Amino acid sequence: MAFFTFTLLAILFILYNLVLIVPMREVCVIERLGKFRAVLEPGFHILIPFFDRVAYRHEIREQCINIPPQNCISRDNIQIEVDGLVYLKVMDGHKASYGIEDYHRAAINLAQTTMRSEVGKLSLSQTFSERENLNEGIVREIDLASEPWGIKVLRYEIMNITPSRNVINTLEKQMEAEREKRAEITLATAEKEATINLSMGERQEAINLSEGEKQKRINEAEGRAREISLVAEATAEGVKLLSRAINKPGGNDAMKLRLLESFIGQVRNIFKSAEVSVVPVELARMQAFFAGIEQVAEGAQGGRS
């Protein structure tokens, strides 16, 4: 019974070392007597027990490696802390096994070194605005250096770019000053526009008033011209009617009577407004005679004295 059990265990051990099933997500590096023999792809494989062994197993799916935060100095001498993620894939199991000791650790160290170098080429503002270009530059440099390792760097993503506390305080003060500057510029622009609008309004008002005054004078002049024209037309029409009436029988006598009435009316108005006394002609002569004698007497008295 014990022999049967031992034989069964020995057979199972031999089968375990004879048969190799490689999962779909891996490749296996086989060594025979300590020397590289082959890289086995996913599937069923037969090994020689005690001679062949699985030396390395590599994940062939895309791998995401976290890059720890590290301090970098930008081109404008500002210290910032940067971390990221690198995505890579094993392309050659033989190189990944014998080309480098640990490609994970090597990829992390190379990513950190390349990141410091690329960040040093940019200013602080450019590290934020040109993050995509920065990622592409890091991938390009890492991919060239990692080719002998049998891995392919697919992409690199910067997660956080954190300036130091002093830099953050300085940037906050700068942004506050910039906001105040923009507010002052906005207020000044608004005041300027208000002044311009006010002056344009006053100018337009003056233009409207002058246009109104001009139109008023034009209207008054046209009204006076129309009035004169109407009066002239009426006068001409009256003269025509008067001449027709004079030519009729008794028209001449009626005209003379009308002129006499007008003359009497004008004389009456003159007597009312002027300081003139109307007396008979003989009485006026006698008054003038006595006034002349009085003037002669006054002249004689003056000569005696």
C-alpha positions as CSV (number, residue, x, y, z in Angstrom):
1,M,0.0,0.0,0.0
2,A,2.8,2.4,0.9
3,F,4.6,1.5,-2.3
4,F,1.5,2.2,-4.4
5,T,1.1,5.6,-2.7
6,F,4.7,6.5,-3.3
7,T,4.5,5.4,-6.9
8,L,1.3,7.5,-7.4
9,L,2.9,10.5,-5.9
10,A,6.0,10.1,-8.1
11,I,3.9,9.8,-11.2
12,L,1.9,12.9,-10.3
13,F,5.2,14.8,-9.6
14,I,6.6,13.8,-13.0
15,L,3.3,14.8,-14.7
16,Y,3.4,18.1,-12.9
17,N,6.9,18.8,-14.2
18,L,6.1,17.3,-17.6
19,V,3.0,19.2,-18.5
20,L,2.9,23.1,-18.5
21,I,-0.3,25.0,-19.2
22,V,0.5,28.7,-19.9
23,P,-2.4,31.1,-19.2
24,M,-3.6,33.5,-21.9
25,R,-2.3,36.6,-20.0
26,E,1.3,35.3,-19.6
27,V,4.4,34.0,-21.3
28,C,6.9,31.7,-19.7
29,V,10.7,31.6,-20.1
30,I,12.1,28.1,-20.0
31,E,15.6,27.2,-19.0
32,R,17.2,23.8,-19.6
33,L,19.9,23.0,-17.2
34,G,20.3,26.7,-16.4
35,K,20.4,27.8,-20.0
36,F,17.7,29.6,-21.9
37,R,15.8,27.3,-24.1
38,A,12.5,29.0,-25.3
39,V,9.7,31.5,-24.5
40,L,6.5,29.5,-24.3
41,E,3.3,31.3,-25.5
42,P,-0.1,30.7,-23.9
43,G,-1.3,27.1,-24.3
44,F,-0.3,23.4,-23.6
45,H,3.4,22.5,-23.5
46,I,5.5,19.4,-22.6
47,L,8.7,19.8,-20.6
48,I,11.5,17.4,-19.8
49,P,11.2,16.8,-16.0
50,F,14.3,17.7,-14.0
51,F,15.9,19.3,-17.0
52,D,13.5,22.0,-18.0
53,R,12.1,24.6,-15.6
54,V,10.1,27.8,-15.7
55,A,12.6,30.5,-14.9
56,Y,10.4,33.6,-15.5
57,R,6.8,34.4,-15.9
58,H,5.8,37.7,-17.5
59,E,2.5,39.5,-17.7
60,I,1.8,40.3,-21.4
61,R,-1.2,42.5,-20.7
62,E,-0.8,46.3,-20.5
63,Q,0.5,47.2,-17.0
64,C,0.0,50.5,-15.1
65,I,2.8,51.5,-12.8
66,N,2.4,54.3,-10.3
67,I,5.3,56.8,-10.3
68,P,5.8,58.2,-6.8
69,P,5.8,62.0,-6.2
70,Q,9.2,63.7,-6.7
71,N,10.6,67.2,-6.5
72,C,11.5,68.9,-9.8
73,I,12.9,72.3,-10.6
74,S,11.3,74.2,-13.5
75,R,13.1,76.4,-16.0
76,D,12.2,79.5,-13.9
77,N,13.7,77.9,-10.8
78,I,10.5,77.0,-9.1
79,Q,10.3,73.8,-7.1
80,I,7.3,71.6,-7.8
81,E,6.2,68.1,-6.9
82,V,5.1,65.9,-9.8
83,D,3.7,62.3,-9.9
84,G,2.2,60.2,-12.6
85,L,1.4,56.9,-14.2
86,V,3.3,55.0,-16.8
87,Y,1.6,52.3,-19.0
88,L,3.9,49.6,-20.5
89,K,3.7,46.2,-22.0
90,V,6.1,43.3,-22.3
91,M,6.9,42.7,-25.9
92,D,9.9,40.2,-25.6
93,G,10.0,37.8,-22.8
94,H,13.6,36.9,-23.4
95,K,14.8,40.6,-23.1
96,A,12.6,41.2,-20.2
97,S,14.1,38.3,-18.4
98,Y,17.8,38.7,-19.3
99,G,18.1,42.3,-20.5
100,I,17.5,43.9,-17.0
101,E,17.1,42.7,-13.5
102,D,13.7,44.3,-12.7
103,Y,12.0,46.2,-15.5
104,H,9.3,47.6,-13.1
105,R,11.8,49.3,-10.9
106,A,13.9,50.4,-13.9
107,A,10.8,51.9,-15.6
108,I,9.9,53.8,-12.4
109,N,13.5,55.2,-12.0
110,L,13.7,56.1,-15.7
111,A,10.3,57.8,-15.6
112,Q,11.4,59.9,-12.6
113,T,14.7,60.9,-14.2
114,T,13.1,61.7,-17.6
115,M,10.3,63.7,-15.8
116,R,12.8,65.9,-14.0
117,S,14.7,66.5,-17.2
118,E,11.6,67.4,-19.2
119,V,10.1,69.6,-16.5
120,G,13.4,71.5,-16.3
121,K,12.9,72.6,-19.9
122,L,9.6,74.3,-19.1
123,S,8.4,77.2,-17.0
124,L,5.8,76.7,-14.3
125,S,3.0,78.0,-16.4
126,Q,4.0,75.8,-19.3
127,T,4.0,72.6,-17.1
128,F,0.2,73.3,-16.7
129,S,-0.6,74.4,-20.2
130,E,1.6,72.0,-22.1
131,R,1.0,68.9,-20.1
132,E,0.2,66.8,-23.2
133,N,3.4,67.7,-24.9
134,L,5.3,67.0,-21.6
135,N,3.7,63.5,-21.5
136,E,4.6,62.8,-25.1
137,G,8.2,63.9,-24.5
138,I,8.5,61.6,-21.4
139,V,7.1,58.6,-23.4
140,R,9.5,59.2,-26.2
141,E,12.5,59.3,-24.0
142,I,11.5,56.2,-21.9
143,D,10.6,54.2,-24.9
144,L,14.0,54.7,-26.5
145,A,15.8,53.7,-23.3
146,S,13.6,50.7,-22.5
147,E,13.9,49.1,-26.0
148,P,16.7,46.7,-24.8
149,W,14.5,45.6,-22.0
150,G,11.9,44.0,-24.2
151,I,9.1,46.3,-23.0
152,K,7.1,49.0,-24.8
153,V,6.1,52.2,-23.1
154,L,2.6,53.0,-24.4
155,R,1.9,56.3,-22.6
156,Y,2.6,58.4,-19.6
157,E,0.1,60.6,-17.7
158,I,1.1,63.3,-15.2
159,M,-1.4,63.2,-12.4
160,N,-0.5,66.1,-10.1
161,I,1.7,69.1,-10.4
162,T,2.0,70.8,-7.0
163,P,4.1,73.9,-6.4
164,S,5.6,74.5,-2.9
165,R,3.6,76.4,-0.3
166,N,5.6,79.6,-0.8
167,V,5.1,79.5,-4.5
168,I,1.3,78.9,-4.0
169,N,1.1,81.9,-1.7
170,T,3.1,84.0,-4.2
171,L,0.8,82.9,-7.1
172,E,-2.3,83.7,-5.0
173,K,-1.0,87.2,-4.3
174,Q,-0.1,87.6,-8.0
175,M,-3.6,86.4,-9.1
176,E,-5.2,88.8,-6.6
177,A,-3.2,91.7,-7.9
178,E,-4.1,90.7,-11.5
179,R,-7.8,90.6,-10.6
180,E,-7.6,94.0,-8.9
181,K,-5.8,95.3,-12.0
182,R,-8.5,93.9,-14.3
183,A,-11.2,95.4,-12.1
184,E,-9.5,98.9,-12.2
185,I,-9.1,98.6,-16.0
186,T,-12.8,97.6,-16.3
187,L,-13.9,100.5,-14.1
188,A,-11.7,102.9,-16.1
189,T,-13.0,101.6,-19.4
190,A,-16.6,101.9,-18.1
191,E,-16.0,105.4,-16.9
192,K,-14.4,106.3,-20.2
193,E,-17.3,104.8,-22.2
194,A,-19.8,106.7,-20.0
195,T,-18.0,110.0,-20.6
196,I,-17.9,109.3,-24.3
197,N,-21.6,108.4,-24.3
198,L,-22.5,111.5,-22.3
199,S,-20.5,113.8,-24.6
200,M,-22.0,112.2,-27.6
201,G,-25.4,112.7,-26.1
202,E,-24.7,116.3,-25.4
203,R,-23.4,116.7,-28.9
204,Q,-26.4,115.0,-30.4
205,E,-28.7,117.2,-28.2
206,A,-26.9,120.4,-29.5
207,I,-27.2,119.1,-33.1
208,N,-30.9,118.4,-32.6
209,L,-31.5,121.8,-31.0
210,S,-29.7,123.6,-33.8
211,E,-31.6,121.5,-36.4
212,G,-34.8,122.4,-34.6
213,E,-33.9,126.1,-34.5
214,K,-32.9,126.0,-38.2
215,Q,-36.1,124.3,-39.1
216,K,-38.1,126.8,-37.0
217,R,-36.5,129.7,-38.8
218,I,-37.0,128.1,-42.2
219,N,-40.7,127.5,-41.3
220,E,-41.1,131.2,-40.1
221,A,-39.4,132.5,-43.2
222,E,-41.6,130.3,-45.4
223,G,-44.6,131.5,-43.4
224,R,-43.7,135.2,-43.8
225,A,-43.0,134.6,-47.5
226,R,-46.3,132.9,-47.8
227,E,-48.0,135.7,-45.9
228,I,-46.4,138.4,-48.1
229,S,-47.4,136.4,-51.2
230,L,-51.0,136.1,-50.0
231,V,-51.1,139.8,-49.1
232,A,-49.7,140.8,-52.4
233,E,-52.1,138.5,-54.2
234,A,-55.0,139.9,-52.1
235,T,-53.8,143.5,-52.8
236,A,-53.5,142.8,-56.5
237,E,-57.0,141.2,-56.5
238,G,-58.3,144.2,-54.6
239,V,-56.8,146.7,-57.1
240,K,-58.3,144.7,-59.9
241,L,-61.7,144.8,-58.2
242,L,-61.3,148.5,-57.4
243,S,-60.4,149.3,-61.0
244,R,-63.4,147.3,-62.2
245,A,-65.7,149.2,-59.8
246,I,-64.3,152.6,-60.9
247,N,-65.1,151.8,-64.5
248,K,-68.7,151.1,-63.6
249,P,-71.2,154.0,-63.6
250,G,-70.9,156.1,-60.4
251,G,-67.6,154.4,-59.5
252,N,-65.5,157.5,-59.8
253,D,-67.7,159.4,-57.4
254,A,-67.7,156.6,-54.9
255,M,-64.0,156.5,-55.0
256,K,-63.7,160.2,-54.3
257,L,-66.1,159.9,-51.4
258,R,-64.1,157.1,-50.0
259,L,-60.8,159.0,-50.2
260,L,-62.5,162.1,-48.6
261,E,-63.7,159.9,-45.7
262,S,-60.2,158.5,-45.3
263,F,-58.6,162.0,-45.3
264,I,-61.0,163.3,-42.7
265,G,-60.3,160.3,-40.5
266,Q,-56.5,160.8,-40.8
267,V,-56.8,164.5,-39.9
268,R,-58.9,163.6,-36.9
269,N,-56.2,161.3,-35.6
270,I,-53.5,163.9,-36.2
271,F,-55.4,166.5,-34.2
272,K,-55.9,164.0,-31.3
273,S,-52.2,163.0,-31.1
274,A,-50.5,166.4,-31.9
275,E,-50.3,169.5,-29.8
276,V,-51.8,171.8,-32.4
277,S,-54.5,174.5,-32.0
278,V,-56.8,175.3,-34.9
279,V,-58.0,178.9,-35.0
280,P,-59.3,181.2,-37.7
281,V,-56.7,182.9,-40.0
282,E,-57.3,186.5,-38.8
283,L,-57.1,185.6,-35.1
284,A,-53.8,183.7,-35.8
285,R,-52.4,186.8,-37.4
286,M,-53.3,189.1,-34.5
287,Q,-51.7,186.5,-32.0
288,A,-48.5,186.6,-34.0
289,F,-48.5,190.4,-34.0
290,F,-48.8,190.7,-30.3
291,A,-46.1,188.0,-29.8
292,G,-43.7,190.0,-32.0
293,I,-44.3,193.3,-30.0
294,E,-43.6,191.4,-26.8
295,Q,-40.3,190.1,-28.1
296,V,-39.3,193.7,-29.2
297,A,-40.1,195.1,-25.8
298,E,-38.0,192.5,-24.0
299,G,-35.1,193.3,-26.4
300,A,-35.3,197.0,-25.6
301,Q,-35.3,196.4,-21.8
302,G,-32.3,194.2,-22.1
303,G,-30.4,196.9,-24.1
304,R,-31.0,199.6,-21.3
305,S,-29.7,197.4,-18.6
